[in-house]
């Protein structure tokens, strides 16, 4: 009997992923590695006799975008009717046009819970560095200087400060647990109050958002990127933060107006920022490198062997169980 095919879609799929995929789909489906070099090559692989003929699902990694692009409306509409599932290895859906998939009867899954700890600890690092000016201190020692860029007046303790979390999902809640240990006061705003949030997580509804922003020493962003959240953190929201406040972003860059964030740093309204995400990655606006009070990471929030393996097992399991 001919088995259906599932496609491992992504450049340099790790050896352990290939082995796990074969074990997960043993006797259920044939596993095929996507080796296409372009979108046209990718789509041609579905032709009769091609390596993707009869494919029913994809295991998708973000690094496939460089070769075949996003799973946007055009790509999804060109997929054959045999495709029924796209198992995305990631917490968000911004690389897959879910509406186009829905119209075509294709299910989409992601791996949100698997990334909570790694992303939250990345946000914690950015927060600590921003408060303590550790990015400045590291520049000092690497330049052979000694605390010339790190006056105590630019550094602050975390204990007793107020953290406002925008989006209390799995990552936001894990981050709240971490900062509460200092202790820091934790406020949050989501579309609705989270019923399982601990009592020390103070909920601020939309009509109290301005109050939350004015109270916060740091705003940490944990919302997904979609049509409702593009530049959610705009000039108005940034300027409602108290002078000297910090912004941390480990979500997606486009949920913030980048230009307004830079202006607020330049004129001193923001005291510091910590970013793990940028517009047009991997191309980073070089202006960011001119801000000594900016801690910057190259989108490594989930980049641990433990988290990557947990994500891939979740994604492969989603596809197997589809």
N, C-alpha and C positions, 0 to 999 in steps of 0.2 A: 504494500500500500504506500502511495506517495504521501509523505507528510507535508503539511503546510510549512512555510518558511517564515522565520523571524529574522530581522536585519539588525545587526549591531552597527549603529550609525554614529560615527565619530572618529576623528583622527587619533591614531596611536591608542587604540583601545588596549588597556592594560592586559598583560598575559593572564592575570588572575580572573579578570572579567570574562575572558574567552572560556576559561576552564569552568567557571561557575555557570556561565550560560549553557554550556553543553550539558552540565549536570542537571540544571534546572529544567531544561527542555528535553531531556533524554526520553525518547519514545513518544514525545508529544509533537515536536516540531524540529525541523532542520535549522541550524543556526548558520547564518551567512554574514560574513564581515563585509561591510560597505567599503569598497576600494575605489569608488568613483572619484573623478578629479574635478568635476564641475556639476552644476545643476542639470545641464543637458545630458551629461553622462549618467547621472543618477537616474533621471527619468527614463532614459533609453534602456536601463537595466531591467525594466519591467516588461519589455517586449518578449514575445514567445521565444523561448530558448535562452533568455537572459538570466543572470544570477538571481534576480528578484522576482521572477515569474511565480505567481501564486503566493506572494508574501501577504501575510495577514496582520503583521504588526512590526513596530520599530521600537528598539531601545535607543533613545536619542540622548546624545551628550552635546553640550553647548559648543564644543570645539569643532563640530561638524559645520558650523555656520560659515566658517572661512571658505569652505569648498562648495557647499550647495545652498548657502543662505538660510534664512529663517524658514520655518514651516509656516509660511504666510499663505494668504488666500490663493495666490497663483500656484504655488507648489501643491497645496492641499487639493485644489480643484483638478490638478493633473494626475493625482494618484489613482490607480485602478480601483475598481469596486471591491477587489479582494481584501484591501487594507481595512481593518476594523479597529485598530488600537495603536496609539502612540504613547509609549511609556517614557515620559520625559524624566531624565535624571537631574532634578533640580527642584528648588522650593517654589519657584514662580512659574507663571505661564506666559511671560511676555515674549518668549521665543517661538511660541506656537499660537496660531490664530484659532482659538478654541471655537469661535462662532462659525468659521468656515468648516471646521471639523464636524461640528454639530449638524450643519446643513447636509453634510455628506454621509452622516451616520457613522462617523469615526469617534471612538471614545478616546479621551486624553486623561492621563494620570500623572501625578508628580510625586515628590518625595519630601514633603514638608517636615515631618517629625524628625527625620534623620539628620537634619542640619541644625537643630536647635542649639545644642551645646557649643558646637564649634563657632557658629556665628555670634552667639551671645558672648562667648569669651573674647572674640575679636572686638566686639563693641566695648567690652570692659577694658581691654588694653587701650583702645583709642581714648576712652574716657579718662583713664589714669594718666596717660601721656599728656592729654590736653590740660588737665588740672595741674599736673606737676611740671609742665614744660619739659618733659623728658626728651622730646624731639630736638629742642634747642640744645640740651645738654649733650645728646649724642653727636650732634654736629660739632660741638666744641671739641670733644675728645678725639673724634676722627680727624679734625683739623690740627691736632697737636696743641690746642689751646686748653685752658683750664677754667671753666665756669665763666668765661667772659660773656657768653650769650645767655647765661642762666642766673640772673640776679634773683634772690629770694622773693622780691616783690612781684615777680611774674608767675610764681608758683603758689598753689593753694592746696590745702588738705581736702580730702573727700568727706570726712566725717561731718555729718550734720547738713550737708548740702542737699538740694532738692533736684531730683531727676524727674523729668516729664517724658513719658513714653508715648509715642504716637503709633498706636497699633499694638494691642496686647494679644498677639497670637502666641504660638508656641515659642518663638524666638524672644519676643518681648517679655513673656512671662519668665523665661529662664534668665534673661538679663535682669529682670526685677529681683529675682532671688539672689543673684550675685551682688548687686549694688546694695541691697537691703542689709547685707552682712556687715557693712562698714561701721555703723549704719548710715544709710542715706534715706531721706524721705522720698517715697515713690508715688507719683501721680501718673494717671494715664487717661488717654482719650481714645476710644474706638467708636465705631458706629453704634454699638450698643454695649451696655455693661456686661462684663464677663462674669457669669454666675459662679465660676469656681476660682475666682481671684481671691487671694488671701485678704484678710480684713485690713492689713496695712497698705494695700494697693488702693489708693484713693481715686475713684472714678469721677471724671469731669465730662459732662455731656456737652453737646455742641453749643448750647447757650451759655456754657461756662468756659469755653475754650480760651477766651481772652484772659480770664482769670488764671487759668493754668499756665499760660505762656508767661504772664507777668510775674508769676511766683517762681518759675523754674530757673535753676542755675545751669541746667543742661537739658537740651532736647535731643532725645535719641529716637531715630526714625526706624520703624519696623513695619511699614505698610507695603503691600505688593504694588507693582507697577501695572496700572490699567488705565482705561480712558478717564476714570474718575480721579485718579491720583497724580496725573502728570502735572508737575509744578504745584502740587498741593501746598508745599511749603514755599509760599511766594513772598514778595516784598512785604506785604501786609503782615503775614505771620512772623517773618523774621524780625520786623521792627517792633512787634509787640512783645518780644522777648526782652527781659531786662538788659541794660547795658552791661557788657562783659560776659554775657552768657555764652555757652558752648553748644555747638551742634555736632552730633555724631550721626553718621550715616553708613549703615551696613546693608541697606535694602537695595534700592536702585537709584542711580544718580538723578534720573529725570523726575523723581518725585520732588526735587528741589529746584528752584530757579538758581542756577549756578552763578549767573552774573550778579544777582542781588546778594548772594552769599559772599561773593568776593568783595562787593562794594561795602558790605557791612563789616568785613574784616579790615578793609582799607581805612575806613573812617572810625574804627574802634568800637563800633556798636557790638560786634562779636569779639569775645576775648580770645577764642581759639576754635579750631574745628578738628575733627578726626574723620577721615574718609577712607573707605575701602572700595568705593565705586565711583566711576567717572563717566562723563559723556564720551561717546565714540571710543570705547575701550578696544584695543590697548593703547590708543593714542590719548595721552594725557595733556591737557592744556598746560603749557610750560609756565604760565603765570602762577600756577599753584606752588611751584618751586621757590618763588620769591617770598612766600609767607613763612617766616620762622615759627609762627604759632600754629602751623598746620602739620598734623601728623597724618602721613599718607601711606597707604598700603595698596599693593597691586591686585585687588580683588582676591584676597586669600582667605576670606571668611570661612569657607568650607574646606580649605585645602589641608586636611590631615588625612593620613592613611586610614584612620579609624572611621572618620565620617564618610570619606569617599566610598569605602567598602560597604558601609551601612546604606548609603544612598543607592549604590548599584544593586545590592541585594533586594532593596525595596522596589526599585524600578523593574528588575527582572521578575520579581514575584508578582507585581501588578500585571505584567504582561502574561505571565504563565496562567494567572487566575482569571484572565479576561474571557 
